[in-house]
Amino acid sequence: MRVCIAVVLLTALTARAPQAQAVPTQTASVQTVETPEQVTERFVAAMRAADWNGMASLMHQNALKEMRQLLSGVFEAPNAGPIRQQLLGVTTVQQAQALSDTAVFASLMRSTTQDADVAELLRSAKVQVLGHVNEGPDTVHVVYRMAMTINGIPITKMDVMSLARSPVGWRGLLKGDVTALAAGIRAAMQSQ
């Protein structure tokens, strides 16, 4: 079950975008250009390495805020202590409110992928970035193929990671599936 949740979460996080519209970024006072494909490859590498803070750093700030807002009702509900503990590693509303948007993202990733089977699935996943489609000047959708094995069954999935321009370069957006994920968490909380 945890493997399925992790796959759904990873898919949900990368649903809304290599070669066009590069955005300049600063690295040790040397300007470099990073393409949307390169950002997607770094995002996947961070995921495979279980570098949740690294993944969070490649998400657009607006996406991180959106995720927090979608889940705020869950994390701030008086009876949500067990879910807060499971997903964020905190028990009180005040502790949840004190977390940064980046910390919320990293905690969610950590909690949904802590199972050894999920960790192995992520490490063994192979991703091939195929290209991108522009949606206006500030949004791109990077198309990639992900191959993995779940319970001995090889699975290949085509997917899209959407990115938007930010002051620090291209950064990832959330998929619409995150709303469904938040609703599922709320339903699980209400059934307890």
Backbone hydrogen bonds in HBPLUS format (Angstrom, degrees):
<---DONOR---> <-ACCEPTOR-->    atom                        ^
c    i                          cat <-CA-CA->   ^        H-A-AA   ^      H-
h    n   atom  resd res      DA  || num        DHA   H-A  angle D-A-AA Bond
n    s   type  num  typ     dist DA aas  dist angle  dist       angle   num
A0005-ILE N   A0001-MET O   2.98 MM   4  6.34 158.9  2.02 152.9 158.8     1
A0006-ALA N   A0002-ARG O   2.90 MM   4  6.10 159.7  1.94 147.8 153.2     2
A0007-VAL N   A0003-VAL O   2.96 MM   4  6.20 160.4  1.99 151.4 156.4     3
A0008-VAL N   A0004-CYS O   2.91 MM   4  6.11 161.7  1.95 151.7 156.9     4
A0009-LEU N   A0005-ILE O   2.83 MM   4  6.03 161.1  1.87 151.7 157.2     5
A0010-LEU N   A0006-ALA O   2.89 MM   4  6.06 168.0  1.90 152.9 156.1     6
A0011-THR N   A0007-VAL O   2.92 MM   4  6.02 158.4  1.97 146.2 152.6     7
A0012-ALA N   A0008-VAL O   2.79 MM   4  5.93 155.8  1.84 147.6 155.1     8
A0013-LEU N   A0009-LEU O   2.89 MM   4  6.06 147.4  2.00 148.8 157.3     9
A0175-LYS N   A0012-ALA O   2.87 MM 163  5.07 148.4  1.97 169.3 172.2    10
A0034-GLU N   A0023-VAL O   3.42 MM  11  5.93 169.9  2.43 145.8 143.3    11
A0025-THR N   A0032-THR O   2.90 MM   7  5.61 163.3  1.93 162.8 166.8    12
A0032-THR N   A0025-THR O   3.06 MM   7  5.61 167.5  2.08 163.5 167.0    13
A0027-THR N   A0030-VAL O   3.10 MM   3  5.31 152.6  2.18 134.9 143.4    14
A0030-VAL N   A0027-THR O   2.87 MM   3  5.31 160.4  1.91 118.5 125.1    15
A0039-VAL N   A0035-THR O   3.10 MM   4  6.47 157.5  2.15 153.1 158.9    16
A0040-THR N   A0036-PRO O   2.96 MM   4  6.19 159.1  2.00 147.5 153.3    17
A0041-GLU N   A0037-GLU O   2.86 MM   4  6.13 157.8  1.91 150.1 156.3    18
A0042-ARG N   A0038-GLN O   2.91 MM   4  6.15 154.2  1.97 146.6 153.6    19
A0043-PHE N   A0039-VAL O   2.86 MM   4  6.08 153.3  1.93 148.7 156.5    20
A0044-VAL N   A0040-THR O   2.95 MM   4  6.21 162.3  1.98 152.8 156.6    21
A0045-ALA N   A0041-GLU O   2.91 MM   4  6.09 156.2  1.97 144.0 151.2    22
A0046-ALA N   A0042-ARG O   2.88 MM   4  6.08 155.9  1.94 147.0 153.2    23
A0047-MET N   A0043-PHE O   2.94 MM   4  6.22 153.9  2.01 145.7 153.4    24
A0048-ARG N   A0044-VAL O   2.86 MM   4  6.12 163.7  1.89 154.2 157.9    25
A0049-ALA N   A0045-ALA O   3.01 MM   4  6.16 141.6  2.16 140.8 150.9    26
A0051-ASP N   A0046-ALA O   2.80 MM   5  4.85 167.2  1.82 155.9 153.4    27
A0050-ALA N   A0047-MET O   3.06 MM   3  5.06 161.4  2.09 106.8 111.9    28
A0055-MET N   A0051-ASP O   2.94 MM   4  6.33 151.5  2.02 150.2 158.7    29
A0056-ALA N   A0052-TRP O   2.92 MM   4  6.13 161.1  1.96 144.7 150.1    30
A0057-SER N   A0053-ASN O   2.94 MM   4  6.16 146.1  2.06 142.3 151.0    31
A0058-LEU N   A0055-MET O   2.95 MM   3  5.28 148.0  2.05 107.7 117.7    32
A0059-MET N   A0056-ALA O   3.09 MM   3  5.22 164.8  2.12 108.6 112.4    33
A0172-GLY N   A0058-LEU O   2.79 MM 114  6.13 164.9  1.82 149.1 147.4    34
A0060-HIS N   A0172-GLY O   2.76 MM 112  5.23 174.4  1.77 142.4 142.1    35
A0063-ALA N   A0060-HIS O   2.89 MM   3  5.18 124.1  2.21 105.4 120.3    36
A0064-LEU N   A0060-HIS O   3.06 MM   4  6.48 155.0  2.13 155.6 163.2    37
A0065-LYS N   A0061-GLN O   3.01 MM   4  6.26 158.1  2.05 149.8 155.6    38
A0066-GLU N   A0062-ASN O   2.87 MM   4  6.03 153.7  1.94 141.3 149.1    39
A0067-MET N   A0063-ALA O   2.93 MM   4  6.16 157.3  1.98 149.2 154.3    40
A0068-ARG N   A0064-LEU O   3.11 MM   4  6.35 163.3  2.14 145.7 150.0    41
A0069-GLN N   A0065-LYS O   2.89 MM   4  6.15 159.1  1.94 151.5 157.5    42
A0070-LEU N   A0066-GLU O   2.91 MM   4  6.14 158.1  1.96 151.1 156.7    43
A0071-LEU N   A0067-MET O   3.13 MM   4  6.33 147.6  2.23 147.0 155.1    44
A0072-SER N   A0068-ARG O   2.76 MM   4  5.67 114.0  2.20 142.3 159.6    45
A0072-SER N   A0069-GLN O   3.35 MM   3  5.00 148.8  2.46  91.9 100.7    46
A0074-VAL N   A0071-LEU O   3.01 MM   3  5.30 124.9  2.32 105.7 119.8    47
A0075-PHE N   A0071-LEU O   2.98 MM   4  6.28 163.7  2.01 159.2 164.1    48
A0076-GLU N   A0072-SER O   2.83 MM   4  5.81 138.0  2.01 149.1 159.4    49
A0080-ALA N   A0077-ALA O   3.11 MM   3  5.30 163.3  2.14 119.7 119.6    50
A0084-ARG N   A0080-ALA O   2.79 MM   4  5.96 165.1  1.82 167.3 172.6    51
A0085-GLN N   A0081-GLY O   2.90 MM   4  6.09 158.2  1.95 150.8 156.9    52
A0086-GLN N   A0082-PRO O   2.90 MM   4  6.11 160.9  1.94 145.2 150.7    53
A0087-LEU N   A0083-ILE O   2.82 MM   4  5.89 172.3  1.82 157.0 159.0    54
A0088-LEU N   A0084-ARG O   2.74 MM   4  5.24 151.1  1.83 137.5 147.2    55
A0089-GLY N   A0084-ARG O   3.09 MM   5  6.42 123.5  2.43 142.1 150.1    56
A0089-GLY N   A0085-GLN O   3.05 MM   4  4.33 133.8  2.27 105.8 116.4    57
A0096-ALA N   A0092-THR O   3.09 MM   4  6.39 158.4  2.14 147.6 153.5    58
A0097-GLN N   A0093-VAL O   2.86 MM   4  6.12 159.3  1.90 154.7 160.6    59
A0098-ALA N   A0094-GLN O   3.03 MM   4  6.16 138.5  2.21 139.4 150.0    60
A0099-LEU N   A0096-ALA O   3.25 MM   3  5.49 151.6  2.33 104.0 112.0    61
A0104-VAL N   A0100-SER O   2.96 MM   4  6.27 152.4  2.04 150.5 157.8    62
A0105-PHE N   A0101-ASP O   3.10 MM   4  6.38 165.1  2.12 149.6 152.5    63
A0106-ALA N   A0102-THR O   2.95 MM   4  6.20 171.8  1.95 155.1 157.1    64
A0107-SER N   A0103-ALA O   2.84 MM   4  5.90 158.6  1.89 145.9 152.2    65
A0108-LEU N   A0104-VAL O   2.92 MM   4  6.10 160.4  1.96 152.1 157.4    66
A0109-MET N   A0105-PHE O   2.98 MM   4  6.26 162.7  2.01 155.0 159.6    67
A0110-ARG N   A0106-ALA O   2.91 MM   4  6.06 164.3  1.93 149.4 154.2    68
A0111-SER N   A0107-SER O   2.86 MM   4  6.00 167.5  1.88 153.0 156.3    69
A0112-THR N   A0108-LEU O   3.08 MM   4  6.16 154.3  2.15 146.6 152.7    70
A0113-THR N   A0110-ARG O   3.34 MM   3  5.40 151.1  2.43  99.5 107.8    71
A0119-ALA N   A0115-ASP O   2.93 MM   4  6.24 162.6  1.96 157.4 162.7    72
A0120-GLU N   A0116-ALA O   2.97 MM   4  6.16 158.5  2.02 146.2 151.5    73
A0121-LEU N   A0117-ASP O   2.92 MM   4  6.10 154.6  1.98 142.3 149.9    74
A0122-LEU N   A0118-VAL O   2.92 MM   4  6.22 161.4  1.95 156.2 159.9    75
A0123-ARG N   A0119-ALA O   2.97 MM   4  6.21 163.3  2.00 149.0 153.9    76
A0124-SER N   A0120-GLU O   2.91 MM   4  6.01 153.2  1.98 149.8 156.7    77
A0125-ALA N   A0121-LEU O   3.03 MM   4  6.05 122.8  2.36 140.7 154.1    78
A0125-ALA N   A0122-LEU O   3.31 MM   3  5.24 144.7  2.45  96.1 105.9    79
A0126-LYS N   A0147-ALA O   2.86 MM  21  5.14 166.8  1.87 154.2 158.6    80
A0147-ALA N   A0126-LYS O   2.80 MM  21  5.14 162.3  1.83 152.1 158.3    81
A0128-GLN N   A0145-ARG O   2.87 MM  17  5.18 157.8  1.92 149.1 156.7    82
A0145-ARG N   A0128-GLN O   2.89 MM  17  5.18 158.3  1.94 140.6 146.6    83
A0130-LEU N   A0143-VAL O   2.81 MM  13  5.55 166.0  1.83 151.5 155.3    84
A0143-VAL N   A0131-GLY O   2.78 MM  12  5.53 155.5  1.84 148.1 156.6    85
A0133-VAL N   A0141-HIS O   2.88 MM   8  5.19 146.0  2.00 134.0 144.6    86
A0141-HIS N   A0133-VAL O   2.86 MM   8  5.19 151.9  1.94 146.4 155.8    87
A0135-GLU N   A0139-THR O   2.81 MM   4  5.20 160.6  1.85 156.4 149.8    88
A0165-ARG N   A0138-ASP O   2.96 MM  27  5.20 149.3  2.05 138.3 143.4    89
A0140-VAL N   A0163-LEU O   2.96 MM  23  5.41 158.5  2.01 148.6 154.9    90
A0163-LEU N   A0140-VAL O   2.84 MM  23  5.41 162.2  1.88 158.2 161.6    91
A0142-VAL N   A0161-MET O   2.80 MM  19  5.14 163.4  1.83 153.3 147.4    92
A0161-MET N   A0142-VAL O   2.84 MM  19  5.14 156.4  1.89 144.9 152.4    93
A0144-TYR N   A0159-ASP O   2.93 MM  15  5.51 166.3  1.95 150.5 152.9    94
A0159-ASP N   A0144-TYR O   2.85 MM  15  5.51 160.6  1.89 165.3 168.6    95
A0146-MET N   A0157-LYS O   2.77 MM  11  5.20 169.7  1.78 155.3 158.5    96
A0157-LYS N   A0146-MET O   2.77 MM  11  5.20 159.2  1.81 150.6 157.9    97
A0148-MET N   A0155-ILE O   2.83 MM   7  5.33 160.5  1.87 156.6 163.4    98
A0155-ILE N   A0148-MET O   2.65 MM   7  5.33 167.5  1.67 170.1 168.9    99
A0150-ILE N   A0153-ILE O   2.94 MM   3  5.19 159.0  1.98 144.0 140.4   100
A0153-ILE N   A0150-ILE O   2.96 MM   3  5.19 160.7  2.00 111.0 117.0   101
A0173-LEU N   A0162-SER O   2.89 MM  11  5.55 148.2  2.00 150.7 146.2   102
A0164-ALA N   A0171-ARG O   2.85 MM   7  5.56 156.8  1.90 156.2 157.9   103
A0171-ARG N   A0164-ALA O   2.97 MM   7  5.56 154.4  2.04 145.7 152.9   104
A0166-SER N   A0169-GLY O   2.93 MM   3  5.13 121.9  2.27 118.5 134.9   105
A0169-GLY N   A0166-SER O   3.10 MM   3  5.13 171.5  2.11 112.8 114.8   106
A0178-VAL N   A0175-LYS O   3.26 MM   3  5.96 169.8  2.27 117.1 119.9   107
A0179-THR N   A0176-GLY O   3.20 MM   3  5.95 147.3  2.32 118.8 124.3   108
A0180-ALA N   A0177-ASP O   3.06 MM   3  5.16 116.7  2.48  97.4 112.2   109
A0181-LEU N   A0177-ASP O   2.94 MM   4  6.29 152.6  2.02 149.0 157.6   110
A0182-ALA N   A0178-VAL O   2.86 MM   4  6.14 160.8  1.90 152.4 156.4   111
A0183-ALA N   A0179-THR O   3.01 MM   4  6.26 155.0  2.07 144.4 151.4   112
A0184-GLY N   A0180-ALA O   2.90 MM   4  6.14 151.3  1.98 146.6 154.5   113
A0185-ILE N   A0181-LEU O   2.97 MM   4  6.30 152.5  2.04 150.5 157.7   114
A0186-ARG N   A0182-ALA O   2.96 MM   4  6.22 160.5  1.99 149.3 154.7   115
A0187-ALA N   A0183-ALA O   2.92 MM   4  6.16 156.5  1.97 146.8 153.2   116
A0188-ALA N   A0184-GLY O   2.95 MM   4  6.17 155.0  2.01 144.5 151.2   117
A0189-MET N   A0185-ILE O   2.90 MM   4  6.15 152.4  1.98 148.3 156.1   118
A0190-GLN N   A0186-ARG O   2.97 MM   4  6.24 151.1  2.05 147.2 154.7   119
A0191-SER N   A0187-ALA O   3.12 MM   4  6.31 137.1  2.31 141.7 152.3   120
A0192-GLN N   A0189-MET O   3.30 MM   3  5.53 159.2  2.35 103.7 109.9   121
